[in-house]
Amino acid sequence: MPKFTEVPLSLIDEPAMPVRISMDDEKMQSLALSMGEIGLLQPIGLKRGTGRYEIEFGHRRFIAARSLKWKTIPALVFTAKELQDGAAMLAENVEREEITAAEEAVLFAEAQEKFQLDEDGLCKRFKRTPNYIAERLNLLRRDPEVYRAVQERKISFAVAKQLNRCTDEGHRRYLLDSAIRSEAGANVVMSWIAQWKAAIPQNIPANDPSATPAPQPIEISHGIECAFCGGYRDPYNMVSIYVHKWELDKIREIMQQPPIEEIGKESPESHRQ
């Protein structure tokens, strides 16, 4: 069993492979404020080294304690035999600190490279199924923009998996932007992918009368369109505004009217009368 003790912060090293890539400043300030008022409710986990300690889990709490200028921090100290590298840190973060699939992917990839692990080795180390690990490594190795959106918590991992099913990079990036702007869920994005697939012409031999005709391209509803022209292309030039529905209808009516200069323009016949 690990030993519970107070460890000087000066003897603690941050993890060589931190599981959290980024930390929200506002949440860190809130954590530090809470720890300053009521103390630390849960000890951090440390791995004993030669005269020093390395953080296994509780990285955020360590940073908050350091910002509060604490001299020591309550900790559970593990020996090498008591702790498999990464497993406790991952479990603690998944259950309590809501790490993203993008952060898990980096942890898996770095451990795989550092310790030369195969699939079985990764599963044993992190106590996860082969499919769980493979899906996250696939996220890391596919579209970097989709990966970044998960890392920045702009889309969920479920949405990312659906987006990566689109093999057309330009269209995938467009759907990514639409998903972020409309805060679309995985089921909505799945329907976009289904419509995209249905619109792709199929290669059917011309001399095969039994072949099923290719589906005709269909208009794909992306969830974002211009309120006036109805177009959905060039989403980066669209802006979000709030307006009453009856006012929007009035603006549309005005925009559909001919320009004022054309209304007042006299025809040549009127001058001759």
C-alpha positions in Angstrom: 0.0 0.0 0.0 1.3 3.6 -0.7 2.5 5.6 2.2 0.5 8.7 3.2 2.7 11.6 4.2 3.4 15.3 3.9 6.0 15.9 1.2 7.9 19.2 0.7 6.9 20.8 -2.6 10.6 21.6 -3.3 11.3 17.8 -3.6 8.5 17.2 -6.1 9.1 17.1 -9.9 6.3 17.6 -12.4 5.5 14.5 -14.5 7.8 13.8 -17.4 4.7 13.1 -19.5 1.9 15.2 -18.1 -1.5 13.8 -19.0 -3.1 17.3 -19.2 -1.9 19.2 -22.2 -3.6 22.5 -21.2 -5.2 23.8 -18.0 -7.9 26.3 -17.9 -6.7 29.4 -16.0 -10.1 30.2 -14.5 -10.6 26.7 -13.2 -7.0 26.7 -11.8 -7.8 30.0 -9.9 -11.0 28.5 -8.6 -9.2 25.4 -7.4 -6.5 27.4 -5.7 -9.1 29.6 -4.0 -10.9 26.4 -2.8 -7.7 24.9 -1.5 -6.8 28.1 0.2 -10.1 28.2 2.0 -10.7 24.6 3.0 -7.4 22.9 2.3 -6.7 19.8 0.2 -9.5 17.3 0.3 -7.7 14.6 -1.7 -4.0 13.9 -1.6 -1.9 13.8 -4.7 -0.1 10.7 -5.9 3.7 10.6 -6.0 6.3 8.1 -7.3 9.4 7.8 -5.1 12.7 8.3 -6.9 16.2 8.8 -5.6 15.8 11.5 -3.0 12.9 13.2 -5.0 9.3 12.4 -6.0 7.5 12.6 -9.4 3.8 13.4 -9.7 1.7 10.4 -10.8 -1.6 12.1 -10.3 -2.9 15.4 -8.9 -0.8 17.7 -11.2 -3.4 20.5 -11.0 -3.5 20.3 -7.2 0.3 20.5 -7.1 0.3 23.6 -9.3 -2.4 25.2 -7.1 -0.5 24.4 -3.9 2.6 26.0 -5.4 0.7 29.1 -6.3 -0.5 29.3 -2.7 3.2 29.0 -1.6 2.5 25.9 0.5 5.7 24.3 1.9 4.3 20.8 1.9 1.4 18.9 0.4 -0.4 15.7 1.5 0.5 12.8 -0.7 0.3 9.1 -1.3 3.8 7.9 -2.1 4.2 4.8 -4.2 7.2 2.7 -4.9 8.1 1.4 -8.4 6.7 -2.1 -7.5 3.4 -0.6 -6.2 2.7 1.5 -9.2 2.7 0.9 -13.0 3.7 4.1 -14.8 0.7 6.0 -16.1 -2.1 3.7 -15.0 -3.0 5.5 -11.8 -2.5 8.9 -13.3 -4.8 8.1 -16.2 -7.5 6.6 -14.0 -7.4 9.5 -11.6 -7.7 12.1 -14.3 -10.4 10.3 -16.3 -12.6 9.9 -13.3 -12.0 13.3 -11.6 -10.4 15.8 -13.9 -12.2 15.1 -17.2 -9.2 14.9 -19.5 -9.9 14.9 -23.2 -9.5 12.0 -25.6 -6.8 14.2 -27.3 -4.8 14.3 -24.1 -5.2 10.5 -23.6 -4.0 10.0 -27.2 -0.7 11.9 -26.4 -0.2 9.9 -23.2 -0.7 6.6 -25.1 1.6 7.6 -28.0 4.4 8.9 -25.7 4.3 5.8 -23.5 4.3 3.6 -26.6 7.4 5.3 -27.9 9.2 5.7 -24.6 8.7 2.1 -23.4 8.5 0.4 -26.8 5.0 -1.1 -26.0 2.8 -3.1 -28.3 -1.0 -3.1 -28.1 -1.0 -5.7 -25.3 1.6 -3.7 -23.4 -0.5 -0.5 -23.6 -3.6 -2.3 -22.5 -1.9 -3.7 -19.5 -0.2 -0.4 -18.5 -3.3 1.8 -18.8 -6.0 -0.8 -17.9 -7.9 0.0 -21.1 -9.3 -2.2 -24.0 -7.5 -2.4 -27.4 -10.4 -0.5 -29.0 -10.3 2.3 -26.4 -6.6 2.9 -27.1 -6.8 2.4 -30.8 -9.6 5.0 -31.2 -7.6 7.7 -29.4 -4.4 6.9 -31.3 -6.4 7.2 -34.5 -7.6 10.6 -33.4 -4.0 11.7 -33.0 -2.9 10.3 -36.4 -5.8 11.7 -38.5 -6.9 15.3 -39.2 -4.8 17.6 -37.0 -7.6 20.2 -37.0 -10.1 17.7 -35.7 -7.6 16.7 -33.0 -7.1 20.3 -32.0 -10.8 20.9 -31.7 -11.1 18.0 -29.3 -8.0 19.2 -27.4 -9.5 22.7 -27.0 -12.9 21.2 -26.0 -14.7 22.7 -29.0 -16.2 19.4 -30.0 -16.6 16.0 -28.3 -14.6 12.9 -29.1 -17.8 11.3 -30.5 -18.2 14.2 -32.9 -14.5 13.9 -33.9 -15.0 10.2 -34.7 -17.8 11.0 -37.1 -15.9 13.8 -38.8 -12.9 11.6 -39.4 -15.2 9.3 -41.4 -15.2 12.0 -44.1 -12.3 11.3 -46.5 -12.6 14.6 -48.3 -10.4 17.0 -46.4 -12.0 20.2 -47.6 -15.5 19.0 -46.8 -14.3 17.5 -43.5 -12.9 20.9 -42.5 -16.2 22.6 -43.5 -18.2 20.1 -41.4 -15.8 20.7 -38.5 -16.4 24.4 -38.7 -20.2 23.8 -38.9 -20.1 21.5 -35.9 -18.2 24.0 -33.8 -20.4 26.9 -34.7 -23.7 25.1 -34.3 -22.5 23.0 -31.3 -23.8 19.9 -33.2 -23.9 16.6 -31.4 -22.6 13.3 -32.7 -26.0 12.2 -34.1 -26.3 15.4 -36.2 -22.8 15.1 -37.6 -23.5 11.4 -38.3 -26.4 12.5 -40.5 -24.2 15.0 -42.3 -21.7 12.2 -43.1 -24.5 10.0 -44.3 -25.7 12.8 -46.6 -22.2 13.4 -47.9 -21.7 9.7 -48.6 -25.1 9.5 -50.4 -24.0 12.4 -52.7 -20.8 10.7 -53.8 -21.2 9.2 -57.3 -20.6 5.5 -57.4 -18.4 3.8 -60.0 -20.7 1.5 -61.9 -19.8 -0.3 -65.1 -21.7 1.1 -68.1 -22.4 -2.4 -69.5 -23.8 -3.9 -66.3 -27.6 -3.6 -66.6 -28.1 -5.2 -63.2 -26.1 -2.5 -61.4 -27.8 -0.1 -59.1 -27.8 3.5 -60.4 -25.6 5.9 -58.5 -27.5 8.0 -56.0 -28.1 11.6 -57.2 -26.3 14.4 -55.3 -28.5 15.9 -52.6 -28.4 19.2 -50.8 -26.7 18.7 -47.5 -28.1 20.5 -44.6 -25.2 21.7 -42.5 -27.1 23.5 -39.8 -25.6 26.9 -40.7 -26.8 29.1 -43.5 -27.0 32.8 -44.3 -30.3 34.3 -43.1 -30.7 36.3 -46.3 -29.3 34.4 -49.3 -29.7 30.9 -47.8 -26.2 29.9 -48.7 -23.9 27.9 -46.5 -20.6 28.3 -48.2 -17.7 30.4 -46.9 -18.8 30.0 -43.2 -15.8 32.0 -41.9 -17.4 35.2 -43.2 -20.7 34.6 -41.4 -21.4 36.3 -38.1 -23.9 35.5 -35.3 -26.5 38.2 -34.4 -29.6 38.3 -32.3 -32.7 39.8 -33.9 -36.5 39.4 -33.4 -38.1 37.1 -35.9 -40.6 39.7 -37.1 -37.7 42.2 -37.6 -35.7 39.6 -39.5 -38.7 39.0 -41.8 -39.0 42.8 -42.4 -35.3 43.1 -43.3 -35.6 40.2 -45.7 -38.7 41.9 -47.3 -36.7 45.2 -47.7 -33.7 43.4 -49.2 -35.9 41.7 -51.9 -37.2 45.1 -53.1 -35.4 46.7 -56.1 -32.9 49.5 -55.4 -34.3 52.9 -54.8 -32.5 54.4 -57.8 -34.3 52.0 -60.1 -37.7 52.8 -58.7 -37.3 56.5 -59.4 -35.6 56.1 -62.7 -37.7 57.6 -65.6 -37.9 55.9 -68.9 -37.1 57.7 -72.2 -40.7 57.5 -73.1 -41.7 59.6 -70.1 -39.5 62.5 -71.2 -41.2 62.5 -74.7 -44.7 62.7 -73.2 
